[in-house]
């Protein structure tokens, strides 16, 4: 396995810029996820790492070697696609072993490697079955097996669970991470599903319009979003945003939102007069009858141990995650209070964070 280093990577299709000067490092043995909506540039980046697309500019280093202009077959990588791309006329054994057969490896060694890989993926009992009759989860294991059996420097996966139903996908998320822990493979995984990313990743790059808006661990990205886009994209429900106007001054510990004074982490620098938004996660909101920030219960979503409560305020809808035992009625007036240490402040025009929960936040690109 090997480190992957991307430096100022750029891809243009005519006048359209698909990837804008991306920089990141995937450490040896790391499970790295590229996360973002459709069209954000994550798959294009993956294809450039694989050698299926040539970059307009920048460098790609694999294990310290510059592979930027090398063909895919010269990079010693394995690619797992969203569609399984299995050979329907072959059984499981032949599908997994085909890459080794194409390399001219001895049949005895192919057999040994295929059986070791199948056992690792828990499909050794299916080796002589035709792939056409397998369930979706087993077919995906076969596709993974065909990649693993080569023992490449790294694995690249483009939304490999996208065609599975919810039950199979949840199982495969767990099994993919467990598999990674066993083989310590350097893995780059592309998805638009934040739950997949947060469940599996060691590091995440959140992309939007070809730009990496933030790079970090799942905890860093969730707790300290670098932009309003990241704060809105990560979390279910996502972060709430409340507008307020006026500059932020050095030493300030309070702001006024909808006529109510709200405590915030101390501001350590002056910001020019601008429009700002206060961001707060649903779990950092509580009901407080003494608060001047008021609203009315719009509806609730019962989740067992907790409930998501939608509160209609003068500045828009706010969602709070509160204990399930709290009894609430639609239309009931409530006061809202925030955990001051966990709120974030953003410039509304640029979307960048000027202060995020527990530390000073700046956008990463």
C-alpha positions as CSV (number, residue, x, y, z in Angstrom):
1,X,0.0,0.0,0.0
2,X,1.1,3.6,-0.5
3,X,0.5,7.2,0.3
4,X,-1.4,9.3,-2.3
5,X,-0.5,12.9,-2.6
6,X,-2.6,15.3,-4.8
7,X,-1.0,18.7,-5.6
8,X,-2.9,21.6,-7.2
9,X,-5.0,19.2,-9.2
10,X,-7.2,20.8,-11.8
11,X,-9.5,19.6,-14.5
12,X,-11.2,21.6,-17.2
13,X,-13.7,20.5,-19.8
14,X,-13.7,23.4,-22.3
15,X,-14.8,26.4,-20.3
16,X,-16.2,24.3,-17.4
17,X,-13.9,23.8,-14.4
18,X,-14.7,20.5,-12.8
19,X,-11.9,20.4,-10.2
20,X,-10.2,23.6,-9.0
21,X,-6.7,23.2,-7.6
22,X,-7.3,20.4,-5.1
23,X,-4.7,19.6,-2.5
24,X,-4.8,16.7,-0.1
25,X,-2.9,13.7,1.2
26,X,-4.2,10.1,1.7
27,X,-1.9,8.5,4.2
28,X,-0.7,4.9,3.8
29,X,-3.4,2.6,5.0
30,X,-6.0,5.4,5.5
31,X,-9.7,5.2,4.5
32,X,-10.3,8.5,2.8
33,X,-13.7,9.6,1.6
34,X,-14.6,12.3,-1.0
35,X,-18.0,13.5,-0.1
36,X,-20.3,15.9,-1.9
37,X,-23.4,16.3,-4.1
38,X,-23.7,15.2,-7.7
39,X,-21.5,17.2,-10.1
40,X,-19.2,18.5,-7.4
41,X,-16.0,17.0,-8.9
42,X,-15.4,14.0,-6.6
43,X,-15.7,11.3,-9.3
44,X,-13.6,13.3,-11.7
45,X,-10.9,13.6,-9.0
46,X,-11.1,9.8,-8.4
47,X,-10.8,9.1,-12.2
48,X,-7.7,11.3,-12.4
49,X,-6.1,9.4,-9.5
50,X,-7.0,6.2,-11.4
51,X,-5.6,7.4,-14.7
52,X,-8.9,7.3,-16.4
53,X,-8.8,11.1,-16.9
54,X,-5.8,13.2,-17.4
55,X,-5.6,16.4,-15.4
56,X,-5.4,19.9,-16.9
57,X,-2.9,20.8,-14.3
58,X,-1.3,19.6,-11.0
59,X,0.4,16.4,-9.9
60,X,-0.6,13.0,-8.5
61,X,2.0,11.1,-6.5
62,X,1.5,7.4,-5.6
63,X,4.0,6.1,-3.1
64,X,6.3,9.0,-3.9
65,X,6.2,8.3,-7.7
66,X,4.8,10.9,-10.0
67,X,2.0,9.1,-11.9
68,X,0.2,12.1,-13.2
69,X,0.5,11.2,-16.9
70,X,0.8,7.4,-16.6
71,X,-2.0,5.2,-18.0
72,X,-4.3,3.4,-15.6
73,X,-2.6,0.0,-16.1
74,X,0.7,1.5,-15.1
75,X,-0.4,2.8,-11.7
76,X,-1.0,-0.5,-9.7
77,X,-4.4,0.5,-8.5
78,X,-7.8,-1.3,-8.3
79,X,-11.0,0.4,-9.1
80,X,-14.4,-0.7,-7.8
81,X,-17.3,0.8,-9.8
82,X,-20.9,1.6,-8.7
83,X,-22.2,-1.0,-11.2
84,X,-20.6,-4.3,-10.4
85,X,-19.2,-4.9,-14.0
86,X,-19.0,-8.7,-13.4
87,X,-18.6,-11.2,-16.2
88,X,-22.1,-12.9,-16.3
89,X,-20.8,-16.0,-18.1
90,X,-18.3,-16.8,-15.4
91,X,-18.8,-18.1,-11.9
92,X,-17.6,-16.4,-8.7
93,X,-14.2,-18.1,-8.8
94,X,-13.4,-17.1,-12.3
95,X,-14.6,-13.5,-11.8
96,X,-12.3,-13.0,-8.9
97,X,-9.4,-14.7,-10.5
98,X,-9.7,-13.1,-13.9
99,X,-7.2,-10.2,-13.3
100,X,-4.6,-12.7,-12.2
101,X,-5.2,-14.9,-15.2
102,X,-4.8,-11.8,-17.5
103,X,-1.4,-11.2,-15.8
104,X,-0.3,-14.7,-16.7
105,X,0.0,-15.9,-13.1
106,X,0.3,-19.7,-12.5
107,X,-3.1,-21.4,-12.0
108,X,-2.1,-22.9,-8.6
109,X,-1.3,-19.5,-7.3
110,X,-4.5,-18.0,-8.7
111,X,-6.5,-20.7,-7.0
112,X,-4.8,-20.0,-3.7
113,X,-5.2,-16.3,-3.9
114,X,-8.9,-16.6,-5.0
115,X,-9.7,-18.9,-2.1
116,X,-7.9,-16.6,0.4
117,X,-9.8,-13.6,-0.9
118,X,-13.1,-15.3,-0.9
119,X,-12.6,-16.4,2.7
120,X,-11.7,-12.9,3.7
121,X,-15.0,-11.6,2.1
122,X,-17.0,-14.6,3.5
123,X,-18.1,-15.8,0.1
124,X,-15.9,-18.9,-0.1
125,X,-19.1,-21.0,-0.1
126,X,-20.2,-19.3,-3.3
127,X,-17.1,-19.8,-5.4
128,X,-18.7,-22.2,-7.8
129,X,-22.0,-20.4,-8.1
130,X,-22.8,-18.3,-11.2
131,X,-22.8,-14.5,-10.4
132,X,-26.1,-13.9,-12.2
133,X,-28.0,-15.6,-9.4
134,X,-26.4,-13.8,-6.5
135,X,-28.0,-11.2,-4.3
136,X,-26.8,-7.6,-4.6
137,X,-24.6,-7.7,-1.5
138,X,-22.8,-10.9,-2.6
139,X,-22.3,-9.5,-6.1
140,X,-20.6,-6.4,-4.6
141,X,-18.4,-8.7,-2.5
142,X,-17.3,-10.5,-5.7
143,X,-16.5,-7.1,-7.3
144,X,-14.4,-6.2,-4.2
145,X,-12.8,-9.6,-4.3
146,X,-11.6,-9.0,-7.9
147,X,-10.0,-5.8,-6.7
148,X,-8.4,-7.3,-3.5
149,X,-7.0,-10.4,-5.2
150,X,-4.5,-8.2,-7.1
151,X,-3.0,-6.8,-3.9
152,X,-2.6,-3.3,-5.5
153,X,-1.0,-0.2,-3.9
154,X,-4.5,1.4,-3.3
155,X,-8.2,0.9,-3.8
156,X,-10.4,3.4,-5.5
157,X,-14.2,3.1,-5.0
158,X,-16.8,5.1,-6.9
159,X,-20.1,4.9,-5.0
160,X,-19.9,1.1,-4.8
161,X,-23.0,0.8,-2.6
162,X,-25.2,3.1,-4.6
163,X,-27.3,0.4,-6.2
164,X,-28.0,-1.6,-3.0
165,X,-31.2,-1.2,-1.0
166,X,-31.0,0.3,2.5
167,X,-30.7,-2.9,4.4
168,X,-27.9,-4.3,2.2
169,X,-26.1,-0.9,2.2
170,X,-26.1,-0.7,6.0
171,X,-24.6,-4.2,6.2
172,X,-22.0,-3.4,3.5
173,X,-20.9,-0.2,5.2
174,X,-20.1,-2.1,8.3
175,X,-18.3,-4.9,6.3
176,X,-16.3,-2.5,4.2
177,X,-14.9,-0.8,7.2
178,X,-14.2,-4.1,8.9
179,X,-12.5,-5.3,5.8
180,X,-10.4,-2.2,5.7
181,X,-9.3,-2.7,9.3
182,X,-8.2,-6.3,8.5
183,X,-6.1,-5.5,5.3
184,X,-5.1,-1.9,6.1
185,X,-5.6,-0.9,2.5
186,X,-5.1,2.7,1.3
187,X,-8.6,3.5,0.1
188,X,-10.2,6.4,-1.7
189,X,-14.0,6.2,-1.5
190,X,-16.4,8.5,-3.3
191,X,-20.0,9.0,-2.1
192,X,-22.8,11.6,-1.9
193,X,-24.1,9.9,1.3
194,X,-23.0,11.6,4.4
195,X,-23.9,8.6,6.6
196,X,-21.6,6.3,4.6
197,X,-18.8,8.9,4.9
198,X,-19.2,9.5,8.6
199,X,-19.5,5.7,9.3
200,X,-16.4,4.6,7.4
201,X,-13.9,7.5,6.9
202,X,-10.7,8.2,8.7
203,X,-10.6,11.5,6.8
204,X,-13.2,13.3,4.6
205,X,-12.8,15.9,1.9
206,X,-16.1,17.7,1.4
207,X,-16.4,19.0,-2.2
208,X,-18.7,21.7,-3.7
209,X,-18.5,23.1,-7.3
210,X,-15.1,21.6,-7.8
211,X,-13.6,23.0,-4.6
212,X,-12.6,21.1,-1.4
213,X,-14.4,23.2,1.2
214,X,-13.1,21.3,4.1
215,X,-10.7,18.4,4.9
216,X,-10.5,16.6,8.2
217,X,-11.8,13.8,10.4
218,X,-15.6,13.2,10.6
219,X,-15.6,14.8,14.1
220,X,-13.7,17.9,13.0
221,X,-16.1,18.4,10.0
222,X,-19.2,17.9,12.1
223,X,-18.2,19.9,15.1
224,X,-16.3,22.7,13.3
225,X,-17.7,23.2,9.8
226,X,-15.6,25.5,7.7
227,X,-18.5,26.9,5.7
228,X,-22.3,27.1,5.6
229,X,-22.3,24.5,2.8
230,X,-20.4,22.0,5.0
231,X,-22.6,22.7,8.0
232,X,-25.8,22.2,5.9
233,X,-24.5,19.1,4.0
234,X,-23.3,17.3,7.1
235,X,-25.8,16.3,9.8
236,X,-29.4,14.9,9.9
237,X,-31.1,17.3,10.5
238,X,-28.5,19.7,9.3
239,X,-27.3,22.8,11.2
240,X,-29.9,25.5,11.8
241,X,-29.0,29.1,10.5
242,X,-30.4,32.3,12.1
243,X,-29.6,35.6,10.4
244,X,-28.3,38.7,12.2
245,X,-26.8,41.9,10.9
246,X,-24.0,44.2,12.0
247,X,-20.2,43.8,12.5
248,X,-18.5,41.5,14.9
249,X,-16.1,43.2,17.3
250,X,-13.1,41.9,19.1
251,X,-14.0,40.7,22.6
252,X,-17.7,40.4,21.8
253,X,-19.4,37.5,23.6
254,X,-23.0,38.3,22.7
255,X,-25.1,39.0,19.5
256,X,-28.7,40.0,19.0
257,X,-30.9,37.5,17.1
258,X,-34.5,38.4,16.5
259,X,-34.4,40.9,19.3
260,X,-33.0,38.4,21.8
261,X,-29.4,38.5,23.2
262,X,-27.6,35.2,22.5
263,X,-24.2,34.2,24.0
264,X,-21.5,33.1,21.6
265,X,-17.8,32.1,21.9
266,X,-15.6,35.1,22.3
267,X,-14.6,36.9,19.1
268,X,-10.9,37.4,18.9
269,X,-10.7,39.8,15.9
270,X,-12.7,42.6,14.2
271,X,-14.8,41.8,11.2
272,X,-16.0,44.5,8.7
273,X,-19.7,45.3,8.8
274,X,-21.4,42.4,7.0
275,X,-24.4,40.1,7.1
276,X,-23.8,37.1,9.3
277,X,-25.6,33.9,10.3
278,X,-25.5,32.0,13.6
279,X,-25.3,28.3,13.2
280,X,-26.3,25.7,15.8
281,X,-26.8,22.0,15.6
282,X,-30.2,20.6,16.7
283,X,-28.7,18.8,19.7
284,X,-27.2,22.0,21.0
285,X,-30.7,23.6,21.5
286,X,-32.8,23.4,24.5
287,X,-36.2,24.8,25.5
288,X,-36.0,27.6,28.1
289,X,-39.1,29.6,29.1
290,X,-36.9,32.5,30.2
291,X,-35.4,33.0,26.7
292,X,-36.6,36.0,24.6
293,X,-35.9,34.0,21.4
294,X,-39.4,32.6,20.9
295,X,-41.2,30.3,18.5
296,X,-44.1,27.9,18.3
297,X,-44.1,24.2,17.9
298,X,-44.7,23.3,14.2
299,X,-44.3,19.5,14.4
300,X,-42.3,16.6,15.9
301,X,-40.5,13.5,14.7
302,X,-40.3,10.7,17.2
303,X,-37.0,8.7,17.1
304,X,-37.3,6.5,20.2
305,X,-34.8,8.0,22.6
306,X,-35.0,11.5,21.2
307,X,-37.4,13.6,19.0
308,X,-36.8,16.2,16.4
309,X,-38.9,19.2,17.1
310,X,-39.5,21.8,14.4
311,X,-40.1,25.3,15.9
312,X,-41.4,28.2,13.7
313,X,-39.7,31.4,14.6
314,X,-39.8,35.0,13.2
315,X,-36.6,34.2,11.4
316,X,-37.6,30.8,10.0
317,X,-37.8,27.1,11.0
318,X,-35.5,25.8,13.7
319,X,-35.1,22.1,14.5
320,X,-34.1,20.9,18.0
321,X,-33.2,17.4,19.1
322,X,-34.6,16.9,22.6
323,X,-35.4,13.9,24.9
324,X,-38.4,11.8,23.8
325,X,-40.2,12.1,27.1
326,X,-40.8,15.9,26.8
327,X,-44.5,16.4,26.0
328,X,-45.2,19.0,23.3
329,X,-48.2,20.2,21.5
330,X,-48.4,21.7,18.0
331,X,-48.8,25.5,18.3
332,X,-47.3,25.6,21.8
333,X,-45.1,28.6,22.4
334,X,-41.5,27.9,23.5
335,X,-38.3,29.7,24.3
336,X,-35.0,28.6,22.7
337,X,-31.6,28.6,24.3
338,X,-28.3,27.5,22.7
339,X,-25.1,25.9,24.0
340,X,-22.9,29.0,23.6
341,X,-19.7,27.0,23.3
342,X,-21.0,25.0,20.3
343,X,-22.5,27.7,18.1
344,X,-20.9,28.8,14.8
345,X,-20.8,32.2,13.1
346,X,-20.7,32.5,9.3
347,X,-20.5,35.3,6.7
348,X,-23.7,34.9,4.7
349,X,-22.3,36.2,1.4
350,X,-19.2,34.1,1.2
351,X,-20.5,31.3,3.4
352,X,-17.2,31.0,5.3
353,X,-17.0,30.4,9.0
354,X,-15.6,33.2,11.1
355,X,-16.1,31.3,14.3
356,X,-17.0,27.6,14.8
357,X,-17.9,25.6,17.8
358,X,-14.9,25.3,20.2
359,X,-12.3,26.9,17.9
360,X,-11.6,29.6,15.4
361,X,-12.8,28.4,12.0
362,X,-11.5,29.1,8.5
363,X,-12.3,27.5,5.2
364,X,-9.9,24.9,3.9
365,X,-9.3,24.6,0.2
